[in-house]
């Protein structure tokens, strides 16, 4: 490989909203269309669900809200036999924080050393010891967990499965897109993710009852967005007349709505999502080839819609400072081990999770996005290898 020098700064992410799309959005706004949630939101939800291969989708104001919504809906729909939940140690704060906020008893599962999802042996032991009602997992940087094995564990121990797929939009495992394997799956449309609606998120599900509960919870807990049959049934069950029903709250809901403005942007983004996923997959393969002497995630994916390229190094600060001098961005591998963060320690104390601790101490990820060229990947890999010292996941046993 040649020693490429980046012709421009190489950022972790770039906006997916093009100037043409901005102009289309401006024209749509100037036409006097309603900006708050209305018909565009419904159309975006239907089109996204179709692209995902799911029955339903619920558009919300962030990926974090998507997690909050599907977690609370599982409780409100009566799907949980107790308040015990397993969550991944290598994840994101708002994968875990809603569980704490809602009063669940949370246990963290260590990460698999290969795909960085859930460690199967630890997961099974937690299910035996804790008898949880729910499991939420994260597809780390777009890589699938061991989905068949995890679904088998969930079936055997009667555990409801939720997928935080905010980093995995478009990744496919066992013929289905990630986010469609459990009872519900969440996605983020924040800047830097696969597509952007400025801010925004989505929950997908094939469960029609769960879908209706989420529609109500998204908008305060009222029944306006529900299908007419269910809406009429709720009115009848609670003896509510049509006048009072406009402001009757059947659930202790939230305001997690997004806007039609953002839905309009999202509908344009879907049109190029397949191409975005292919570019991200290509870039991951190039990184893996160029950095073959370093740790690389592997997973059982038919298509890897890579979020970023994660690896391990002995000298992370040296790498960070060197890449910054070369105008190349990098960052910790997600946020490392949730169990090492102050909020978790304050609630649950300190705990040792060997694989996740290794990610916390040595993990780093490199840029990947739709505008990153193969030459850019060569530049990043060249600069990275100039100073990086490889670290192995096997070192966790040392």
Secondary structure, DSSP 8 states (H G I E B T S, - for coil): ------SS-B-S------HHHHHHHHHHHHTT---BSSHHHHHHHHHHHHHHT-SEEEEES-HHHHHHHHHHHHHHTT--SSSEEEEESBS-HHHHHHHHHTT-EEEEE-B-TTTSSB-HHHHHHHHHHH--SEEEEE-GGG----HHHHHHHHHHHT-EEEEE-TT-TT-EETTEETTSSSSEEEEE-STTSSS--SS-EEEEES-HHHHHHHHHHHBTT-STTS-HHHHHHHHHHHT--HHHHTT--SS---B---BHHHHHHHHHHHTTHHHHHHHHHHHHHHHHHHTTTS-------SB---S-EEEEBS-HHHHHHHHHHTTB-EE-STTSBGGGSHHHHHHH-----HHHHHHHHHEEEE---TT--HHHHHHHHHHHHTT--B--GGGGG-
